[in-house]
């Protein structure tokens, strides 16, 4: 596990172990928000695999949240989740959605 990005590394390891995904992206989007440099507070995860087949969106998100319960309890502030089947990923062209700009009031322009 990387010591310079411990939360990102933990997220990656836990999602890999839990879902054995076909595709896994762990994106630290903290720099897009009003937080100190090098923060690990805002993440987007894209998890693609068979584990999501036949599951509703709510069930998929609950499964990811459960896998990352320790990180969420320890201060992970925001987690954006894209949990997709392989077919959905292929239909989408193998790309994640673009995250919106931060709308926080204290974000510097």
C-alpha positions as CSV (number, residue, x, y, z in Angstrom):
1,X,0.0,0.0,0.0
2,X,1.4,3.4,-1.0
3,X,2.3,5.6,2.0
4,X,2.0,8.8,0.0
5,X,-1.6,8.1,-1.0
6,X,-2.8,5.7,1.8
7,X,-6.6,6.3,1.3
8,X,-6.4,5.9,-2.5
9,X,-4.4,2.7,-2.0
10,X,-6.8,1.3,0.5
11,X,-9.8,2.1,-1.7
12,X,-8.1,0.4,-4.7
13,X,-7.1,-2.7,-2.7
14,X,-10.5,-3.2,-1.1
15,X,-12.4,-2.8,-4.3
16,X,-10.1,-5.1,-6.1
17,X,-10.4,-7.7,-3.4
18,X,-14.2,-7.4,-3.0
19,X,-15.2,-7.2,-6.7
20,X,-12.3,-8.6,-8.8
21,X,-13.3,-6.0,-11.4
22,X,-12.8,-6.1,-15.1
23,X,-12.0,-2.3,-14.9
24,X,-11.2,-0.3,-11.8
25,X,-10.5,3.5,-11.7
26,X,-9.9,5.3,-8.4
27,X,-9.7,9.0,-9.1
28,X,-8.7,11.4,-6.3
29,X,-10.8,14.5,-7.1
30,X,-9.8,16.4,-4.0
31,X,-7.9,19.0,-6.0
32,X,-11.3,20.1,-7.5
33,X,-12.5,21.1,-4.0
34,X,-11.7,23.5,-1.2
35,X,-9.2,21.3,0.6
36,X,-5.5,21.6,1.3
37,X,-3.1,20.4,-1.4
38,X,-2.5,16.6,-1.5
39,X,-5.7,15.9,0.4
40,X,-7.5,12.5,0.0
41,X,-11.1,13.6,0.8
42,X,-13.0,13.4,-2.5
43,X,-12.9,10.3,-4.7
44,X,-14.6,8.9,-7.7
45,X,-14.5,5.2,-8.3
46,X,-15.4,3.4,-11.5
47,X,-15.9,-0.3,-10.8
48,X,-16.9,-2.6,-13.7
49,X,-17.6,-6.3,-13.3
50,X,-19.8,-9.3,-13.1
51,X,-20.5,-8.6,-9.5
52,X,-23.1,-6.0,-10.5
53,X,-25.0,-8.2,-13.0
54,X,-28.7,-8.2,-12.0
55,X,-28.2,-5.7,-9.2
56,X,-30.1,-2.4,-8.9
57,X,-28.2,0.9,-8.8
58,X,-28.9,1.2,-5.1
59,X,-27.7,-2.3,-4.4
60,X,-24.5,-1.6,-6.3
61,X,-23.8,1.6,-4.4
62,X,-24.5,-0.1,-1.1
63,X,-22.0,-2.9,-2.0
64,X,-19.3,-0.3,-2.8
65,X,-20.1,1.7,0.4
66,X,-19.9,-1.5,2.5
67,X,-16.5,-2.4,1.0
68,X,-15.2,1.1,1.9
69,X,-17.0,1.5,5.3
70,X,-13.7,2.0,7.2
71,X,-12.6,4.8,4.9
72,X,-16.0,6.5,5.0
73,X,-16.0,6.3,8.8
74,X,-12.5,7.7,9.0
75,X,-13.2,10.9,7.1
76,X,-13.5,10.2,3.4
77,X,-15.8,13.2,2.7
78,X,-17.2,12.4,-0.7
79,X,-17.4,9.3,-2.9
80,X,-18.8,9.3,-6.4
81,X,-19.6,5.7,-7.6
82,X,-20.0,4.3,-11.1
83,X,-20.7,0.6,-10.6
84,X,-21.3,-1.0,-14.0
85,X,-21.7,-4.4,-15.7
86,X,-19.2,-5.2,-18.4
87,X,-21.9,-4.8,-21.0
88,X,-22.8,-1.3,-19.7
89,X,-19.1,-0.3,-19.7
90,X,-18.8,-1.5,-23.3
91,X,-22.0,0.2,-24.4
92,X,-20.6,3.4,-22.9
93,X,-17.4,3.1,-24.9
94,X,-15.3,2.2,-21.9
95,X,-15.3,5.7,-20.5
96,X,-16.2,7.2,-17.2
97,X,-18.5,10.2,-16.9
98,X,-16.9,13.6,-16.4
99,X,-17.3,14.9,-12.9
100,X,-19.0,18.3,-12.5
101,X,-17.2,21.4,-11.2
102,X,-17.2,21.9,-7.4
103,X,-20.0,24.2,-6.4
104,X,-18.6,24.8,-2.9
105,X,-18.8,28.4,-1.8
106,X,-15.2,28.7,-0.7
107,X,-13.6,27.2,-3.8
108,X,-11.1,29.6,-5.2
109,X,-11.6,30.6,-8.9
